[in-house]
């Protein structure tokens, strides 16, 4: 018992001193933390976060060591010192990784470090500096261990130190929750600078408690969305100003998207109107989305950069380069989503700055809202200013929700699942009825899209409107026989290979059989339709859709919590906890190391748009 109490006193003191070391190392991140002039709250938040977050590293480490209190004194202290050294070294290494690439240590980075070959080479000077830093950190922790054993280290100092850390943590998280709820971007924008940092958000709670006015929040969102540039620390997109020579007669651009649309259901009995449209269009037969989820798929499509930039783009409020160019060229906007446009927050990213943006569409269910956006777009075509070009975006959601109403919809695909019961889904479940329900709803949305296409033809807009029909991601019905259903769960072709049809006035319809990506769509439109002369590389990681390229492609495909580097014969999946898994396209474990060239290319693309 005496030993436990002695170890307890020592560990409280040791980890408090270690917290100070972690905070000191954390100061290396500060060059990327830009505080706007006069923003004292941001300065206070950063100070509190520096104390609270890095102090929490020490507290968590101390909690890990509590079961070891019964060990002999010297062994216990040695183990604590080794743990402290490991954390300090990892933090120091992470600061250098962040400095180079603007993201933190994960399994992807460790693969580059330890995979051998010439992926990343270290000079002797680098090794010397690294070893020197490690020795200095070890010496500092050794001194901390000696100080922690001194009787002059009072209980009052220890308790006061931990109280400061906890109060700083509570204060910083409270500030973040408040600023996020009020759509103030400066403070939330700091989140991706700190390692392992997932700050508190509480919009709904603050509104429910009456601390934040819902109407005021909505007004603030609308006001903030008009700001196209807010000092954002390090998100640098585009890399240079967009230069363009607009055509004398600019074309209209219309995106029609069906949420969760499978490639093998793109043409056929479930899509008669779209199939007819496809016969008049460029048909991209090996097209892949930039995500297996809505957020990643739409973000990568419109920004033409990997979805790993999403948080930075949201915090900055900077809209896609093409959307800014369209606004500058006085395009009219008709942005109509059946699903809410603030979940994911496209109102703060893709459609930031759109005046009078309708975030939610009225309607009791997805099918009703799909009907509504169709009618609203047709009304827009009737009432628009014919002297100005327009950009339209229609996002259909009934297919995503399997929102079938047999009393009002055709149901030729039978047998179909009368009610979706996810609890019944397992590896032995026959997907046919489930898939047939999906196809029946797809037939409903196809008819609505047929109305839109007919309206364009009726108004004589076919000759000067580029129509893009695609989706955000695919949909799986256990195609890989690993009990995956829906989307957002893996990066196989079922969830990533998607339809893309583009009817471009003046271009002959044809199949395009080489590999293309969502990342390619916007740069193609910007150069070929909008007269942009700025190099694609300055605002995109994509290529021209219509120019075959023999260079191998390793596409970064995002999700809500992880991402993958998708190559023709390999998937390298990286999760937030740093784990990396190498798989075949059918999700089987791959018995070879990750493709080093793919890793190198992905790292460059994920860091290019940071200062």
C-alpha positions as CSV (number, residue, x, y, z in Angstrom):
1,X,0.0,0.0,0.0
2,X,2.9,2.3,0.8
3,X,4.4,1.5,-2.6
4,X,1.1,2.3,-4.4
5,X,0.8,5.7,-2.6
6,X,4.4,6.6,-3.4
7,X,3.9,5.7,-7.1
8,X,0.7,7.6,-7.2
9,X,2.3,10.8,-5.9
10,X,5.1,10.4,-8.3
11,X,3.0,9.7,-11.4
12,X,0.7,12.7,-10.7
13,X,3.8,15.0,-10.7
14,X,5.6,13.3,-13.6
15,X,2.7,13.5,-16.0
16,X,2.0,17.1,-15.0
17,X,5.6,18.0,-16.0
18,X,5.2,15.9,-19.1
19,X,2.1,17.9,-20.0
20,X,4.2,21.0,-20.1
21,X,6.7,19.3,-22.5
22,X,3.8,18.2,-24.8
23,X,2.5,21.7,-24.8
24,X,5.9,23.0,-25.7
25,X,6.2,20.6,-28.6
26,X,2.7,21.6,-29.7
27,X,3.8,25.2,-30.2
28,X,5.5,24.0,-33.5
29,X,2.0,23.8,-35.0
30,X,1.4,27.5,-34.4
31,X,2.8,28.9,-37.6
32,X,-0.3,27.5,-39.3
33,X,-2.7,29.0,-36.8
34,X,-3.6,32.4,-38.3
35,X,-5.3,34.7,-35.8
36,X,-7.2,37.5,-37.5
37,X,-6.3,41.0,-36.3
38,X,-8.4,41.9,-33.2
39,X,-9.9,38.5,-32.8
40,X,-9.1,38.1,-29.1
41,X,-11.5,35.1,-28.7
42,X,-9.6,33.1,-31.3
43,X,-6.3,33.9,-29.4
44,X,-7.9,32.8,-26.1
45,X,-9.3,29.6,-27.7
46,X,-5.9,28.7,-29.1
47,X,-4.2,29.2,-25.7
48,X,-6.8,27.2,-23.9
49,X,-6.7,24.4,-26.6
50,X,-2.9,24.3,-26.3
51,X,-3.1,23.8,-22.6
52,X,-6.2,21.6,-22.5
53,X,-5.6,19.4,-25.5
54,X,-1.9,18.6,-25.0
55,X,-2.5,18.4,-21.2
56,X,-5.2,15.8,-22.0
57,X,-2.5,13.7,-23.7
58,X,-0.6,13.6,-20.3
59,X,-3.8,12.8,-18.4
60,X,-4.7,10.0,-20.7
61,X,-1.2,8.6,-20.4
62,X,-1.4,8.8,-16.6
63,X,-4.7,6.9,-16.7
64,X,-3.1,4.1,-18.8
65,X,-0.4,3.7,-16.2
66,X,-2.7,3.5,-13.1
67,X,-3.0,-0.3,-13.2
68,X,0.8,-0.5,-12.9
69,X,0.9,1.4,-9.6
70,X,1.6,-1.9,-7.8
71,X,4.9,-2.4,-9.6
72,X,8.2,-1.8,-7.9
73,X,9.1,1.9,-7.8
74,X,12.0,1.8,-10.3
75,X,10.2,-0.4,-12.8
76,X,7.1,1.7,-12.6
77,X,9.0,4.9,-13.2
78,X,10.9,3.4,-16.1
79,X,7.7,2.3,-17.9
80,X,6.2,5.8,-17.4
81,X,9.3,7.4,-18.8
82,X,9.3,5.2,-21.8
83,X,5.7,5.9,-22.5
84,X,6.2,9.6,-22.1
85,X,9.2,9.4,-24.5
86,X,7.2,7.6,-27.1
87,X,4.4,10.2,-27.0
88,X,6.9,13.1,-27.1
89,X,8.8,11.6,-30.0
90,X,5.6,10.9,-32.0
91,X,4.4,14.4,-31.4
92,X,7.7,15.8,-32.6
93,X,7.6,13.6,-35.7
94,X,4.0,14.6,-36.3
95,X,4.9,18.3,-36.3
96,X,7.4,17.6,-39.1
97,X,4.9,15.5,-41.1
98,X,2.4,18.3,-40.7
99,X,4.9,20.9,-41.8
100,X,5.6,19.0,-45.0
101,X,2.2,17.6,-45.9
102,X,-0.4,19.4,-43.7
103,X,-1.9,16.2,-42.3
104,X,-1.0,14.1,-39.3
105,X,0.7,10.8,-38.7
106,X,-1.3,7.8,-39.8
107,X,-0.7,4.3,-41.2
108,X,-0.4,5.8,-44.6
109,X,2.6,7.9,-43.5
110,X,4.2,5.0,-41.6
111,X,4.0,2.9,-44.7
112,X,6.0,5.5,-46.6
113,X,8.5,5.7,-43.8
114,X,9.1,1.9,-43.4
115,X,8.2,0.4,-46.7
116,X,11.8,0.5,-47.9
117,X,12.9,1.6,-51.4
118,X,13.1,5.3,-52.3
119,X,9.6,6.4,-51.3
120,X,11.0,8.8,-48.7
121,X,14.7,9.0,-48.1
122,X,16.4,10.5,-45.1
123,X,19.9,12.0,-45.1
124,X,22.4,11.4,-42.4
125,X,21.8,14.9,-41.1
126,X,18.1,14.2,-40.7
127,X,18.9,11.1,-38.8
128,X,21.4,12.9,-36.6
129,X,18.9,15.7,-35.8
130,X,16.2,13.1,-35.1
131,X,18.5,11.1,-32.7
132,X,19.6,14.3,-31.0
133,X,16.0,15.4,-30.4
134,X,15.1,12.0,-29.1
135,X,18.1,12.1,-26.7
136,X,17.1,15.6,-25.5
137,X,13.5,14.5,-24.9
138,X,14.7,11.5,-23.0
139,X,16.9,13.7,-20.9
140,X,14.0,16.1,-20.2
141,X,11.8,13.3,-19.1
142,X,14.6,11.9,-16.9
143,X,14.8,15.3,-15.2
144,X,11.0,15.3,-14.8
145,X,11.2,11.9,-13.1
146,X,13.9,13.2,-10.7
147,X,11.8,16.4,-9.9
148,X,8.6,14.3,-9.4
149,X,10.4,12.5,-6.6
150,X,11.4,15.7,-4.8
151,X,9.5,16.4,-1.6
152,X,9.4,20.1,-2.5
153,X,6.8,19.3,-5.2
154,X,3.7,20.1,-3.2
155,X,0.2,18.7,-3.5
156,X,-1.1,22.2,-4.1
157,X,1.1,22.6,-7.2
158,X,0.0,19.3,-8.6
159,X,-3.7,19.9,-8.0
160,X,-3.6,23.4,-9.3
161,X,-1.8,22.2,-12.5
162,X,-4.4,19.6,-13.3
163,X,-7.2,22.0,-12.5
164,X,-5.8,24.5,-15.0
165,X,-5.6,21.8,-17.7
166,X,-9.2,20.7,-17.1
167,X,-10.6,24.2,-17.0
168,X,-8.7,25.1,-20.2
169,X,-10.1,22.0,-21.9
170,X,-13.7,22.8,-20.8
171,X,-13.2,26.4,-21.9
172,X,-11.8,25.7,-25.3
173,X,-14.5,23.1,-26.1
174,X,-17.3,25.5,-24.9
175,X,-15.9,28.2,-27.2
176,X,-15.7,25.8,-30.1
177,X,-19.2,24.6,-29.6
178,X,-20.5,28.2,-29.5
179,X,-18.6,29.4,-32.5
180,X,-19.6,26.3,-34.6
181,X,-23.2,26.7,-33.7
182,X,-23.1,30.3,-34.9
183,X,-21.4,29.5,-38.1
184,X,-18.3,31.5,-37.2
185,X,-15.6,29.9,-39.3
186,X,-12.3,31.1,-37.8
187,X,-12.2,28.9,-34.7
188,X,-13.6,25.7,-36.2
189,X,-11.0,26.1,-39.0
190,X,-8.2,25.4,-36.5
191,X,-9.4,21.9,-35.8
192,X,-7.3,20.0,-38.4
193,X,-4.1,21.6,-37.2
194,X,-4.1,19.8,-33.8
195,X,-3.3,16.1,-33.8
196,X,-6.2,13.7,-33.0
197,X,-8.4,16.7,-32.4
198,X,-12.2,16.3,-32.7
199,X,-13.7,19.3,-30.9
200,X,-17.1,19.5,-29.3
201,X,-20.1,20.6,-31.5
202,X,-23.6,21.2,-30.0
203,X,-25.8,23.1,-32.4
204,X,-29.0,21.3,-31.7
205,X,-28.4,21.3,-27.9
206,X,-27.6,25.0,-27.8
207,X,-30.7,25.8,-29.8
208,X,-32.9,23.5,-27.7
209,X,-31.6,25.2,-24.5
210,X,-32.4,28.6,-26.0
211,X,-28.8,29.7,-25.9
212,X,-28.6,30.1,-29.7
213,X,-31.5,31.5,-31.8
214,X,-32.3,29.2,-34.7
215,X,-33.4,32.0,-36.9
216,X,-30.3,34.0,-36.1
217,X,-28.1,31.0,-36.9
218,X,-29.9,30.6,-40.2
219,X,-29.4,34.3,-41.0
220,X,-25.8,34.0,-40.0
221,X,-25.3,31.1,-42.3
222,X,-26.8,33.0,-45.2
223,X,-24.6,36.0,-44.5
224,X,-21.5,34.0,-44.1
225,X,-22.1,32.0,-47.3
226,X,-21.8,35.2,-49.2
227,X,-18.2,35.6,-48.1
228,X,-16.0,33.7,-50.6
229,X,-12.8,34.1,-48.7
230,X,-12.1,34.1,-45.0
231,X,-8.5,33.9,-43.7
232,X,-8.3,30.2,-43.2
233,X,-4.8,29.4,-42.0
234,X,-3.5,27.1,-44.7
235,X,-6.2,25.9,-47.2
236,X,-4.9,27.4,-50.5
237,X,-7.4,26.8,-53.3
238,X,-7.2,27.6,-56.1
239,X,-3.4,28.0,-56.2
240,X,-3.7,31.0,-58.5
241,X,-6.4,33.3,-59.8
242,X,-8.7,31.8,-62.5
243,X,-8.1,33.4,-65.8
244,X,-10.7,32.8,-68.6
245,X,-11.8,34.1,-72.0
246,X,-15.6,33.5,-71.8
247,X,-17.2,32.4,-75.1
248,X,-19.3,34.9,-76.9
249,X,-22.4,32.7,-76.4
250,X,-21.9,30.9,-73.1
251,X,-23.6,27.5,-72.7
252,X,-26.0,26.6,-69.9
253,X,-24.8,23.8,-67.6
254,X,-27.2,21.3,-65.8
255,X,-26.2,18.6,-63.4
256,X,-28.8,15.9,-62.8
257,X,-27.8,13.5,-60.0
258,X,-29.5,10.5,-58.5
259,X,-28.2,9.6,-55.0
260,X,-26.8,6.1,-54.7
261,X,-27.1,5.1,-58.4
262,X,-25.5,1.8,-59.5
263,X,-23.5,1.6,-62.8
264,X,-25.3,-1.6,-63.8
265,X,-28.6,0.1,-63.4
266,X,-27.7,3.1,-65.5
267,X,-29.1,1.8,-68.8
268,X,-32.0,-0.6,-69.1
269,X,-35.6,-1.2,-68.2
270,X,-35.4,0.8,-65.0
271,X,-34.2,3.9,-66.8
272,X,-36.0,4.3,-70.2
273,X,-35.7,8.1,-70.3
274,X,-32.1,8.2,-69.2
275,X,-31.2,5.3,-71.6
276,X,-32.6,7.4,-74.4
277,X,-30.6,10.4,-73.2
278,X,-27.4,8.2,-73.0
279,X,-27.8,7.3,-76.6
280,X,-27.3,11.0,-77.4
281,X,-24.5,11.5,-75.0
282,X,-20.8,10.8,-74.2
283,X,-21.0,7.6,-72.1
284,X,-18.1,7.1,-69.7
285,X,-17.9,3.3,-69.2
286,X,-15.1,3.2,-66.6
287,X,-16.0,6.3,-64.5
288,X,-15.3,6.3,-60.8
289,X,-16.7,8.7,-58.1
290,X,-14.4,10.5,-55.7
291,X,-16.2,9.0,-52.8
292,X,-18.4,6.1,-51.6
293,X,-20.6,8.6,-49.7
294,X,-22.6,11.7,-50.5
295,X,-20.2,14.2,-48.9
296,X,-17.1,12.8,-50.6
297,X,-18.7,12.2,-53.9
298,X,-20.2,15.6,-54.4
299,X,-17.3,17.4,-52.9
300,X,-14.8,15.7,-55.2
301,X,-17.0,16.3,-58.2
302,X,-17.4,20.0,-57.8
303,X,-14.0,20.9,-56.2
304,X,-12.0,18.5,-58.3
305,X,-9.7,17.8,-55.4
306,X,-9.7,14.8,-52.9
307,X,-12.4,14.7,-50.3
308,X,-9.7,14.8,-47.6
309,X,-9.8,18.6,-48.1
310,X,-13.5,18.8,-47.1
311,X,-13.0,20.1,-43.5
312,X,-10.6,22.8,-44.7
313,X,-12.9,23.8,-47.5
314,X,-15.9,24.0,-45.1
315,X,-14.1,26.0,-42.5
316,X,-12.8,28.5,-45.1
317,X,-16.2,28.9,-46.8
318,X,-14.4,29.0,-50.2
319,X,-16.6,27.7,-52.9
320,X,-15.5,25.6,-55.9
321,X,-13.5,27.5,-58.6
322,X,-16.1,26.8,-61.2
323,X,-19.0,28.0,-59.1
324,X,-17.1,31.2,-58.4
325,X,-16.4,31.6,-62.2
326,X,-20.1,31.1,-63.0
327,X,-21.1,33.7,-60.5
328,X,-18.5,36.1,-61.9
329,X,-20.0,35.5,-65.4
330,X,-23.6,36.3,-64.1
331,X,-25.0,32.8,-64.4
332,X,-28.4,32.2,-62.9
333,X,-28.5,29.4,-60.3
334,X,-31.2,26.8,-59.7
335,X,-29.9,24.6,-56.9
336,X,-32.5,22.1,-56.0
337,X,-31.9,19.2,-53.6
338,X,-34.5,16.7,-52.5
339,X,-32.2,15.9,-49.6
340,X,-31.2,18.8,-47.2
341,X,-28.2,20.7,-48.5
342,X,-26.9,21.4,-45.0
343,X,-26.4,17.7,-44.1
344,X,-23.7,17.3,-45.4
345,X,-23.0,21.0,-45.2
346,X,-23.0,21.8,-49.0
347,X,-24.4,25.2,-48.1
348,X,-21.0,26.0,-46.6
349,X,-18.9,24.3,-49.3
350,X,-20.1,23.5,-52.8
351,X,-23.0,26.1,-52.8
352,X,-21.5,28.7,-50.5
353,X,-22.3,32.1,-51.7
354,X,-25.5,31.2,-53.6
355,X,-28.1,33.8,-52.9
356,X,-31.4,32.6,-51.6
357,X,-30.2,29.1,-51.5
358,X,-33.0,26.7,-50.5
359,X,-31.4,24.4,-48.0
360,X,-34.5,22.1,-47.5
361,X,-37.2,21.2,-49.9
362,X,-40.8,20.9,-48.6
363,X,-42.4,17.5,-48.8
364,X,-43.4,14.7,-46.5
365,X,-41.1,12.1,-48.0
366,X,-38.3,11.7,-50.6
367,X,-40.5,10.8,-53.5
368,X,-42.7,13.9,-52.9
369,X,-39.6,16.1,-52.7
370,X,-38.2,14.6,-55.9
371,X,-41.5,15.6,-57.5
372,X,-41.2,19.1,-56.0
373,X,-37.6,19.8,-57.3
374,X,-38.7,18.6,-60.8
375,X,-41.6,21.0,-60.8
376,X,-39.5,23.8,-59.4
377,X,-36.9,23.4,-62.0
378,X,-39.4,23.5,-64.8
379,X,-40.8,26.7,-63.3
380,X,-37.3,28.1,-63.1
381,X,-36.9,27.5,-66.9
382,X,-40.2,29.3,-67.5
383,X,-39.3,32.4,-65.4
384,X,-35.6,32.8,-65.8
385,X,-33.9,35.7,-67.6
386,X,-33.4,34.3,-71.1
387,X,-30.6,36.8,-71.7
388,X,-28.3,35.1,-69.2
389,X,-27.0,31.6,-69.0
390,X,-28.0,29.3,-66.1
391,X,-26.4,26.6,-64.0
392,X,-28.8,24.0,-62.6
393,X,-28.3,21.3,-60.0
394,X,-31.0,18.6,-59.4
395,X,-30.3,16.0,-56.7
396,X,-32.8,13.2,-56.5
397,X,-33.1,11.2,-53.3
398,X,-35.9,8.7,-53.5
399,X,-33.7,5.9,-54.8
400,X,-31.3,6.5,-51.9
401,X,-34.2,6.0,-49.5
402,X,-35.9,3.1,-51.4
403,X,-39.0,5.3,-51.1
404,X,-41.4,3.2,-52.9
405,X,-45.2,3.9,-52.9
406,X,-46.9,1.1,-54.8
407,X,-50.2,2.8,-54.9
408,X,-48.8,5.7,-57.0
409,X,-45.7,4.2,-58.6
410,X,-45.2,1.5,-61.2
411,X,-43.7,-1.7,-59.8
412,X,-42.6,-3.9,-62.8
413,X,-39.6,-5.4,-61.0
414,X,-40.9,-8.3,-58.9
415,X,-40.7,-9.7,-56.4
416,X,-39.9,-6.6,-54.5
417,X,-39.3,-6.0,-50.8
418,X,-42.5,-4.5,-49.4
419,X,-40.7,-3.1,-46.4
420,X,-37.0,-2.5,-45.9
421,X,-35.9,-4.3,-42.7
422,X,-32.2,-3.8,-42.3
423,X,-32.1,-6.2,-39.4
424,X,-32.8,-9.0,-41.9
425,X,-29.7,-8.3,-44.0
426,X,-27.0,-10.8,-43.7
427,X,-24.6,-12.7,-46.0
428,X,-27.3,-15.3,-46.7
429,X,-30.1,-12.9,-47.6
430,X,-31.3,-13.0,-51.2
431,X,-30.8,-9.4,-52.5
432,X,-33.2,-9.8,-55.4
433,X,-36.4,-8.4,-53.7
434,X,-34.3,-5.5,-52.1
435,X,-32.7,-4.7,-55.5
436,X,-36.1,-4.8,-57.2
437,X,-37.5,-2.3,-54.8
438,X,-34.5,-0.1,-55.6
439,X,-35.2,-0.5,-59.4
440,X,-38.8,0.4,-59.0
441,X,-38.0,3.7,-57.3
442,X,-35.3,4.3,-59.9
443,X,-38.0,4.0,-62.6
444,X,-40.0,6.7,-60.7
445,X,-37.0,9.1,-60.7
446,X,-36.2,8.3,-64.3
447,X,-39.7,9.5,-65.3
448,X,-39.2,12.8,-63.4
449,X,-35.8,13.3,-65.1
450,X,-37.6,12.6,-68.4
451,X,-39.8,15.5,-67.7
452,X,-36.8,17.8,-67.2
453,X,-35.2,16.6,-70.4
454,X,-38.5,17.2,-72.3
455,X,-38.8,20.7,-70.9
456,X,-35.3,21.5,-72.1
457,X,-36.2,20.3,-75.6
458,X,-39.6,22.2,-75.5
459,X,-37.8,25.4,-74.8
460,X,-35.2,24.9,-77.5
461,X,-32.4,24.6,-74.9
462,X,-30.9,21.3,-76.2
463,X,-28.5,23.2,-78.5
464,X,-26.8,25.3,-75.8
465,X,-27.1,23.3,-72.6
466,X,-24.5,20.8,-71.4
467,X,-26.4,18.2,-69.4
468,X,-24.4,16.0,-67.0
469,X,-26.2,13.0,-65.5
470,X,-24.4,11.1,-62.8
471,X,-24.5,10.3,-59.1
472,X,-22.5,10.8,-55.9
473,X,-21.7,7.1,-55.4
474,X,-22.9,3.5,-56.1
475,X,-25.0,1.1,-54.0
476,X,-24.2,-2.4,-52.9
477,X,-26.4,-5.4,-52.5
478,X,-23.8,-7.7,-51.0
479,X,-22.2,-7.9,-54.5
480,X,-18.9,-8.9,-52.9
481,X,-20.5,-11.5,-50.6
482,X,-19.0,-10.0,-47.5
483,X,-22.3,-8.7,-46.0
484,X,-21.9,-5.1,-47.3
485,X,-25.2,-3.4,-48.1
486,X,-25.7,0.2,-49.2
487,X,-22.7,2.5,-49.5
488,X,-20.0,4.2,-47.5
489,X,-18.7,0.9,-46.2
490,X,-16.0,-0.1,-48.7
491,X,-14.2,1.1,-51.9
492,X,-15.1,-1.7,-54.2
493,X,-16.3,-1.0,-57.7
494,X,-19.9,-1.6,-56.7
495,X,-19.8,1.5,-54.5
496,X,-17.3,3.6,-56.5
497,X,-17.9,2.7,-60.2
498,X,-20.8,5.1,-61.2
499,X,-22.7,6.2,-64.3
500,X,-21.7,9.4,-66.1
501,X,-23.4,10.6,-69.2
502,X,-22.8,14.1,-70.7
503,X,-24.8,15.5,-73.6
504,X,-22.6,18.2,-75.0
505,X,-23.9,20.2,-78.0
506,X,-21.6,19.7,-81.0
507,X,-20.1,16.5,-79.7
508,X,-21.0,13.1,-81.2
509,X,-22.4,10.5,-78.9
510,X,-19.9,7.7,-78.1
511,X,-18.6,5.3,-75.5
512,X,-15.4,6.4,-73.7
513,X,-13.7,3.2,-72.4
514,X,-10.7,4.5,-70.6
515,X,-10.7,5.2,-66.9
516,X,-12.1,8.6,-65.7
517,X,-13.0,10.2,-62.4
518,X,-15.4,12.7,-60.8
519,X,-12.2,14.7,-60.4
520,X,-12.0,15.2,-64.2
521,X,-15.5,16.7,-64.8
522,X,-15.1,20.3,-63.6
523,X,-11.7,20.9,-65.3
524,X,-13.1,19.6,-68.5
525,X,-16.1,22.0,-68.3
526,X,-13.9,24.9,-67.2
527,X,-11.4,24.6,-70.1
528,X,-13.8,23.5,-72.9
529,X,-17.0,25.4,-72.0
530,X,-15.9,28.4,-69.9
531,X,-12.7,29.3,-71.6
532,X,-10.4,28.9,-68.6
533,X,-6.7,29.3,-69.4
534,X,-5.3,28.7,-65.9
535,X,-3.5,25.4,-65.7
536,X,-5.7,22.6,-64.5
537,X,-3.2,21.8,-61.8
538,X,-3.8,25.1,-60.1
539,X,-7.5,24.2,-59.2
540,X,-7.7,20.5,-59.7
541,X,-6.1,17.1,-59.4
542,X,-8.1,15.9,-62.4
543,X,-7.6,15.5,-66.1
544,X,-9.5,16.3,-69.3
545,X,-12.2,13.8,-69.6
546,X,-11.9,13.7,-73.4
547,X,-8.2,13.2,-73.7
548,X,-7.0,9.7,-73.2
549,X,-4.0,9.4,-70.9
550,X,-1.8,6.4,-70.7
551,X,-0.3,7.4,-67.3
552,X,-1.4,5.1,-64.5
553,X,-4.0,6.6,-62.2
554,X,-4.2,6.1,-58.4
555,X,-7.4,7.9,-57.4
556,X,-8.1,9.1,-53.9
557,X,-11.6,8.1,-53.0
558,X,-13.1,9.5,-49.8
559,X,-15.7,8.6,-47.3
560,X,-17.0,10.1,-44.1
561,X,-14.3,8.7,-41.9
562,X,-11.6,7.1,-44.1
563,X,-10.3,7.1,-47.6
564,X,-8.7,4.8,-50.1
565,X,-6.2,5.0,-52.9
566,X,-8.0,3.1,-55.7
567,X,-5.8,1.6,-58.4
568,X,-6.9,-0.7,-61.1
569,X,-5.8,-3.8,-59.2
570,X,-5.4,-2.6,-55.7
571,X,-7.2,-0.7,-52.9
572,X,-5.1,0.9,-50.1
573,X,-7.6,1.9,-47.4
574,X,-6.5,4.3,-44.7
575,X,-8.6,4.8,-41.5
576,X,-8.4,7.8,-39.0
577,X,-6.6,5.6,-36.4
578,X,-3.8,5.2,-38.9
579,X,-4.5,1.6,-39.9
580,X,-3.9,0.8,-43.6
581,X,-5.3,-2.2,-45.3
582,X,-4.3,-3.4,-48.8
583,X,-7.0,-5.2,-50.7
584,X,-7.9,-6.5,-54.1
585,X,-10.8,-4.7,-55.9
586,X,-13.1,-7.5,-54.6
587,X,-12.0,-6.7,-51.0
588,X,-9.7,-9.8,-50.5
589,X,-6.5,-9.2,-48.5
590,X,-3.6,-8.5,-50.8
591,X,-0.4,-10.4,-50.1
592,X,2.0,-7.7,-51.1
593,X,3.1,-4.3,-49.9
594,X,1.3,-1.1,-51.0
595,X,2.1,0.5,-54.3
596,X,4.8,3.0,-53.4
597,X,4.2,5.1,-56.5
598,X,0.5,5.3,-55.6
599,X,1.3,6.4,-52.1
600,X,3.7,9.1,-53.3
601,X,1.2,10.4,-55.8
602,X,-1.6,10.4,-53.2
603,X,0.5,12.3,-50.7
604,X,1.3,15.0,-53.2
605,X,-2.4,15.4,-54.1
606,X,-3.5,15.5,-50.5
607,X,-1.0,18.3,-49.6
608,X,-0.9,20.4,-52.8
609,X,-3.7,22.8,-51.8
610,X,-2.2,23.6,-48.4
611,X,0.2,26.5,-48.0
